[in-house]
Amino acid sequence: MNARRVVVVGGGVCGLVAAHSLQKSGCQVTLVEASDGLGGQVRSARLDGQAVDLGAEAAPLRAPGVQKLITELGLDESMIHPAQGTSLLSSRHGVVPLPDGVTPVGPTKLFPTIASRVLSPADLLRAGLEPVLARPQPAGVTVGEFIGARFGKGVATAIVDPLVGAIHAADINAFALESVSPGLVRTATSGDSILQETVRRELGLGENGSRLGRHAKHPTKAPRTPTMGSWRQGMGELTTALSANVTVLTGTRAVALTRGKAFQDATAQNVTRSGVGTGDVNRAEGRAASTDDQEQQGPSGRWLLEVADESGRHTLAADSVVLATPTAVSAELLRSVAPDTASTLSKERAVTVAAVVLRIDRPTHPLAEAVDWFVGSAWSPLIRQVVNLTNKWPDRHPADTHLLRLNVGRDRGINIDQWSDEELGAASVEELGRIGLRVNPHNHLVHRFTAAMPQPGPLHHERIDAVRTGLSRLPGLFAAGAGVNGAGVPNAIIAGNKVATDVLEEKLLPQNP
């Protein structure tokens, strides 16, 4: 029996995990990536000989599936872990330590937040009224709408915006709550008070006000497993390991997707869901082959993917195709075979973000002793976060100078697509000085992720459900990735494994009645 041919389009972590899993299961896998490197927003580079991460800088080891994958790849023993240190927050009182217990959806501890003076007395009073003002809200509520209605704009601006912005490059007034904290959607729709639950937890009380047992109030200590991990050469070691046994075509752009003859020989009623496969290369003489030409001259398969590289255009035949690309790219590829699905997917938005890495002398600023600094949109329309890589990763960076990474670009902030890399670097240094840290870099590095950070808004999940329904009518065709499954390394790993399972479970030929 011939091995299933699968083409995975998109070399981010989701696509790499899918390709790795499918290859391990005996499929013929070809991964197609438009850029010259793999990893998507998990990308490592070097500045003055030192490894730096330009996107995600660590793997959350306690998230589902992460440790299992690292063990499988043999990367356990070589891991390094970030140093613990102070996080900073831009505030009405300047740059201050981030209060203990503050999360992207608000504080989980009351007293550290009150003591920090990050919130004004009026903001604290408004936040304290949450048990009285809590009302049910629609399931499609945005983060800003939810937090603003519950705790007031002060909490949204001072605490939630900086953290959600740092992680998601988001405008909280447009970003869906369910994409930040699915668990809070039930709270939003029920109208339950978050503050009452927080107070009960801090006082060790049950839901009826009764005092919990000692072990309930003080739970068993968390496992000693480090929460985050990376490698001396950066997160790129993970992507290198994932691609080790996969046929990878970098610098190769997917241009068109068409149905092959094998698709027309099967019926949707008799075929279960599966993934997309890779195939043999057919030279197309620098032009897009017609469907008839492909069926008569080209390789056979349910799907024919036309790709372009520096040598011209070629056709890959596949039993299954996985689109693990930004939603705009997936929508364009789907337009000819599933126009309604493509139209739905094209409604998803993404924003361009970038990393600006600076080598500087030790700064005269609180960041000299801290590991990172969160900057909300009220303080900068450009810079979201500044990471002191030297302090955070001492195993990787010597302390003779300091290496800073500025995470720049945010939804409804300054449009960084207007600038060249050099202009973006200069603008970022200028903005850093404006918000309180003047530097004269010895060297710098700029890397952008164009239209790569998803911005799921209200009804995002309904649209994605509609996309999945549409693709279910096209055997062998799947969509995955950050725009579909959510951003972040854990989501990418889960989604990559899930789509690989879907591919493997689909029967390639119709079953006889």
C-alpha positions in Angstrom: 0.0 0.0 0.0 1.4 3.4 -1.0 2.2 5.8 1.8 -0.2 8.7 2.2 1.2 11.9 0.6 0.7 15.0 2.6 1.7 18.6 1.9 1.8 20.9 4.8 1.8 24.6 3.9 3.4 26.8 6.5 6.5 26.1 8.6 5.4 27.6 11.9 5.4 25.4 15.0 1.9 24.1 14.2 2.9 23.0 10.7 6.2 21.6 11.9 4.5 19.5 14.6 1.9 18.2 12.1 4.6 17.3 9.6 6.7 15.7 12.2 3.8 13.6 13.5 2.7 12.6 10.1 6.2 11.6 9.0 6.6 9.6 12.1 3.4 7.8 11.2 4.7 6.7 7.8 3.3 9.4 5.6 5.3 11.0 2.7 5.4 14.6 4.0 6.5 17.8 2.2 6.5 21.0 4.1 6.3 24.2 2.1 7.4 27.5 3.7 7.4 30.9 1.9 10.1 32.5 4.0 13.8 31.4 4.2 13.4 30.0 7.7 11.2 27.8 9.8 9.4 28.4 13.1 7.0 31.2 12.2 7.0 33.4 15.3 9.4 31.0 17.0 12.6 32.3 15.4 16.1 32.5 16.6 19.0 34.7 15.3 22.4 35.8 16.4 23.6 39.3 17.4 27.4 39.7 18.0 27.6 35.9 18.1 24.9 35.5 20.8 21.7 33.6 20.2 18.5 35.7 20.6 14.9 34.7 20.2 12.9 37.1 18.1 9.4 35.7 19.0 8.4 33.2 21.6 11.5 32.8 23.9 10.5 29.8 26.0 8.3 26.8 26.0 5.7 26.6 28.8 6.6 23.1 30.1 3.5 22.5 32.1 1.1 23.2 29.2 -0.5 20.1 27.6 1.7 18.2 25.2 4.8 20.4 25.5 7.0 18.3 27.8 6.0 15.1 25.9 7.1 16.6 22.6 10.4 17.9 24.1 11.1 14.4 25.5 10.2 12.7 22.2 12.7 15.0 20.4 15.5 14.3 22.9 15.8 17.9 24.0 15.3 17.4 27.7 18.9 17.3 28.9 20.0 20.4 26.9 17.3 22.7 28.3 18.1 26.0 30.1 15.6 28.0 32.2 15.0 31.7 32.6 16.1 33.4 35.8 13.5 34.7 38.1 13.3 38.4 38.5 11.2 41.5 38.8 8.8 42.6 36.1 8.1 46.3 35.6 5.0 48.1 34.6 4.5 51.6 33.1 2.0 53.4 35.4 0.8 56.8 36.4 3.7 56.9 38.9 6.3 56.0 36.3 7.9 52.6 36.0 7.0 50.4 39.0 7.2 46.7 39.9 4.4 44.7 38.5 2.1 43.9 41.5 2.1 40.3 42.6 -0.8 38.3 41.3 -1.6 40.5 38.3 -2.6 38.5 35.2 -3.7 39.4 31.6 -7.3 39.4 32.8 -6.8 41.4 36.0 -5.4 41.0 39.5 -5.9 37.7 41.4 -4.6 39.2 44.7 -6.2 42.3 46.0 -3.7 43.7 48.6 -0.6 43.8 46.4 -2.6 45.7 43.7 -3.9 48.2 46.3 -0.4 48.7 47.8 1.2 49.3 44.4 -0.8 52.5 43.8 -1.0 51.6 40.2 -4.7 52.4 40.4 -6.0 55.7 41.6 -8.3 55.9 44.7 -11.2 56.5 42.3 -10.2 53.5 40.2 -10.0 51.3 43.3 -13.4 52.5 44.4 -14.9 51.7 41.0 -13.2 48.3 41.0 -14.6 47.6 44.5 -18.1 48.0 43.2 -17.8 44.9 40.9 -19.9 42.6 43.1 -22.8 45.2 42.9 -22.3 46.1 39.2 -21.7 42.6 37.8 -24.2 41.8 35.1 -24.4 39.0 32.5 -22.7 39.9 29.2 -22.8 38.4 25.7 -20.5 35.4 25.0 -18.8 37.5 22.2 -17.7 40.3 24.6 -14.3 41.8 24.1 -11.6 41.9 26.8 -12.1 45.7 27.2 -15.8 45.5 27.3 -15.7 42.8 30.0 -13.1 44.4 32.2 -14.5 47.9 31.7 -18.0 46.9 32.7 -16.8 44.9 35.7 -14.0 46.9 37.1 -13.9 50.2 35.2 -11.6 51.7 32.6 -8.9 52.3 35.1 -8.2 48.6 35.6 -8.5 48.0 31.9 -6.0 50.7 31.1 -3.5 50.3 33.9 -3.3 46.5 34.3 -5.1 44.5 31.6 -4.1 46.4 28.5 -0.3 46.2 29.1 -0.3 42.4 29.7 -2.7 41.5 26.9 -0.9 43.9 24.6 2.5 42.4 25.4 1.3 38.8 24.7 -1.2 39.4 21.8 -0.3 42.8 20.4 -4.0 43.5 21.0 -6.3 46.4 21.3 -8.3 45.0 24.2 -11.5 46.8 23.0 -11.4 44.7 19.8 -9.9 41.4 21.1 -12.3 38.6 22.1 -12.4 37.6 25.8 -12.7 33.9 24.8 -9.3 34.1 23.1 -7.6 35.4 26.2 -9.4 33.4 28.9 -12.1 30.9 27.7 -12.9 30.2 31.4 -14.1 33.8 32.0 -16.7 33.5 29.2 -18.9 31.6 31.6 -18.4 34.2 34.3 -19.3 36.9 31.8 -22.5 35.3 30.7 -23.5 34.3 34.2 -22.8 37.6 35.8 -21.0 36.0 38.7 -18.7 38.3 40.7 -15.0 37.9 40.2 -14.1 40.0 43.2 -16.3 38.0 45.6 -14.5 34.8 44.4 -11.1 36.5 44.8 -11.9 37.6 48.4 -13.2 34.1 49.3 -10.1 32.5 47.9 -7.8 34.9 49.8 -9.7 34.4 53.1 -9.8 30.6 52.6 -13.7 30.6 52.5 -16.0 28.2 50.5 -18.8 29.4 48.3 -21.3 29.4 51.2 -18.8 31.5 53.4 -17.7 28.5 55.4 -13.9 28.3 56.1 -12.1 25.8 54.0 -9.7 23.2 55.5 -6.1 24.1 55.9 -5.1 22.1 52.9 -7.7 23.7 50.7 -6.6 27.2 51.7 -2.9 26.3 51.3 -2.8 23.7 48.6 0.0 21.2 48.1 3.0 22.9 46.6 3.2 22.9 42.9 5.5 20.4 41.2 9.1 21.4 41.1 9.3 21.1 37.3 10.4 24.4 35.9 7.5 26.3 34.2 9.5 27.6 31.2 12.4 26.3 29.2 14.5 27.0 26.1 18.0 26.1 24.8 21.4 27.7 24.5 20.9 28.4 20.8 17.4 29.6 21.4 13.9 28.2 20.5 15.2 27.5 17.0 16.6 24.3 18.4 13.0 23.1 18.8 12.1 23.9 15.2 15.3 22.3 13.9 14.5 19.1 15.7 10.9 19.0 14.4 12.1 19.4 10.8 14.9 16.9 11.0 13.2 14.1 9.1 10.8 16.1 7.0 11.2 17.2 3.4 11.2 20.9 3.7 11.0 23.5 0.8 11.8 26.9 2.2 11.6 30.0 0.0 8.7 28.3 -1.7 5.4 30.1 -1.9 2.0 28.3 -2.3 0.3 30.0 -5.2 -2.8 28.0 -6.1 -4.8 25.0 -4.9 -6.9 22.9 -7.3 -8.7 19.6 -7.2 -7.0 16.6 -8.8 -8.6 13.7 -10.6 -8.6 11.5 -7.6 -10.8 13.9 -5.8 -13.5 13.6 -8.5 -13.3 9.8 -8.3 -14.3 9.9 -4.7 -17.5 11.1 -3.0 -17.7 13.2 0.0 -20.4 10.9 1.5 -17.9 8.0 1.5 -14.8 9.7 2.6 -14.0 10.6 6.3 -11.9 13.6 7.3 -8.1 13.6 6.7 -5.1 15.9 6.2 -3.4 17.1 3.0 -0.4 15.3 1.6 2.7 16.1 -0.3 3.8 14.6 -3.5 6.1 14.5 -6.4 7.3 17.7 -8.1 5.9 18.4 -11.6 7.7 21.2 -13.5 5.0 23.5 -14.9 7.2 25.5 -17.3 6.8 28.7 -15.3 3.0 28.8 -15.7 0.0 27.7 -13.8 -1.2 24.4 -15.2 -4.9 24.0 -16.0 -6.8 21.3 -14.2 -7.0 19.2 -17.4 -3.3 19.5 -18.0 -2.6 18.5 -14.4 -4.8 15.4 -14.7 -3.3 14.3 -18.0 0.4 15.2 -17.5 1.0 15.9 -13.8 1.1 13.6 -10.8 -2.2 12.2 -9.6 -3.8 13.1 -6.3 -6.9 14.5 -4.7 -5.2 17.9 -4.5 -2.7 19.8 -6.7 -0.8 22.6 -5.0 1.1 25.0 -7.3 4.1 26.5 -5.7 6.7 29.0 -6.8 10.4 29.3 -5.9 13.4 30.9 -7.5 13.5 28.3 -10.2 9.9 28.7 -11.4 6.6 27.1 -10.7 5.9 23.5 -9.8 3.0 21.3 -8.8 2.9 19.1 -5.8 0.3 16.3 -5.8 -1.2 15.2 -2.5 -3.7 13.0 -0.9 -4.1 15.6 1.9 -3.2 19.2 2.3 -2.8 21.1 5.6 -3.0 24.8 5.5 -1.0 26.0 8.6 -0.6 29.5 7.3 -1.8 33.0 8.4 -5.6 33.2 7.7 -5.1 35.7 4.9 -2.8 33.2 3.0 -5.2 30.3 3.7 -8.2 32.3 2.5 -6.4 33.2 -0.8 -5.6 29.5 -1.4 -9.1 28.4 -0.7 -10.7 31.1 -2.9 -10.9 28.9 -6.0 -12.0 25.7 -4.3 -14.2 26.9 -1.4 -15.1 30.6 -2.0 -17.6 30.8 0.8 -15.2 29.3 3.3 -12.4 31.6 2.0 -14.7 34.7 2.5 -15.4 33.7 6.1 -11.8 33.1 6.8 -10.8 36.4 5.3 -12.8 38.3 7.9 -10.1 37.3 10.5 -7.6 40.0 11.2 -3.9 40.0 12.0 -1.3 42.7 12.7 2.4 43.1 11.9 4.7 42.9 14.9 8.5 43.0 15.2 11.4 42.4 17.5 14.1 45.1 17.8 17.1 43.7 19.7 19.6 46.3 21.1 23.0 45.8 22.6 23.6 48.6 25.1 25.7 49.5 28.1 24.2 48.8 31.5 21.2 51.2 31.7 20.6 53.7 34.5 17.0 52.5 34.8 15.0 50.0 36.9 15.2 47.6 34.0 18.9 47.1 34.8 17.8 44.9 37.7 14.6 43.5 36.1 13.8 40.9 33.5 11.1 42.7 31.6 8.9 45.8 31.4 5.3 46.0 30.2 4.2 49.1 28.4 0.5 49.7 27.8 -1.0 51.5 24.8 -1.7 54.5 27.0 2.1 55.0 27.3 3.2 53.9 23.9 1.5 53.2 20.6 4.6 51.3 19.4 6.4 49.5 22.2 4.5 46.7 24.0 7.3 45.1 26.1 11.0 45.4 26.7 12.8 42.2 27.8 16.2 42.3 29.4 17.7 39.2 27.8 20.9 39.5 29.8 19.1 39.2 33.1 16.5 36.7 32.0 18.8 34.3 30.3 22.2 34.5 32.1 23.2 31.1 30.8 23.1 32.5 27.3 24.2 36.1 27.6 27.3 37.5 29.5 26.7 40.5 31.6 29.4 42.8 30.2 26.7 44.7 28.2 23.0 44.4 28.2 20.9 42.8 25.5 17.4 44.2 25.2 14.5 43.0 23.0 11.8 45.5 22.2 8.5 43.9 21.2 6.9 46.5 18.9 3.8 46.9 16.9 0.2 46.6 18.2 -3.3 46.6 16.8 -4.6 50.1 16.2 -1.2 51.5 17.2 1.5 52.9 14.9 1.5 51.1 11.5 5.0 49.7 11.4 4.5 48.4 7.8 5.2 52.0 6.7 8.9 51.8 7.8 11.9 49.9 6.5 13.8 47.8 9.1 16.3 50.6 9.6 13.6 53.2 10.1 11.7 50.9 12.5 14.9 50.3 14.6 15.5 54.1 14.8 11.9 54.8 15.6 11.9 52.2 18.4 15.1 53.6 20.0 13.6 57.1 19.9 10.3 55.8 21.4 12.2 54.0 24.1 13.9 57.3 25.1 10.5 59.0 25.1 9.1 56.6 27.7 12.1 56.9 29.9 15.1 54.8 28.8 17.6 56.6 26.6 20.1 54.3 24.9 22.9 54.5 22.4 23.1 50.9 21.0 26.4 49.4 20.1 24.6 47.1 17.6 21.0 46.1 16.8 18.9 43.6 14.9 15.3 44.0 13.5 13.0 41.2 12.5 9.4 41.6 11.6 6.5 39.2 11.4 4.3 40.6 8.7 0.5 40.3 9.3 1.3 37.3 11.6 -0.2 38.1 15.0 -3.9 37.1 15.0 -6.5 39.5 16.3 -9.6 37.4 17.0 -12.6 39.6 17.6 -16.2 38.9 18.6 -17.7 35.9 16.8 -14.3 34.6 16.0 -15.1 31.1 17.1 -18.3 31.1 15.2 -16.4 32.0 12.0 -13.8 29.3 12.7 -16.6 26.7 13.2 -18.1 27.7 9.9 -14.6 27.3 8.2 -14.3 23.8 9.7 -17.8 22.9 8.4 -16.9 24.2 5.0 -13.7 22.2 4.8 -15.4 19.1 6.0 -17.1 19.0 2.6 -13.6 18.9 0.9 -12.0 15.6 1.9 -8.3 15.9 2.5 -8.2 19.6 3.1 -7.5 21.1 6.6 -6.8 24.5 8.1 -4.8 25.0 11.3 -2.4 27.5 12.8 -2.5 30.5 15.1 -5.4 32.2 13.3 -7.5 29.1 13.6 -6.4 27.5 16.9 -5.0 30.5 18.8 -1.5 31.9 19.2 1.3 30.5 21.4 3.5 27.5 21.5 1.1 25.2 23.5 -1.8 26.0 21.1 0.5 25.3 18.1 1.6 21.9 19.5 -1.9 20.9 20.3 -3.2 22.0 16.9 -0.4 20.3 15.0 -1.0 17.0 16.7 -4.7 17.3 16.3 -4.6 18.0 12.6 -2.1 15.2 12.1 -4.6 12.8 13.8 -7.4 14.1 11.6 -5.3 13.4 8.5 -4.4 9.9 9.6 -8.0 9.0 10.5 -9.4 9.9 7.1 -9.8 7.1 4.6 -8.4 7.9 1.2 -10.7 5.7 -0.8 -14.5 5.4 -0.6 -15.8 2.4 1.2 -18.0 -0.1 -0.7 -21.5 -0.1 0.6 
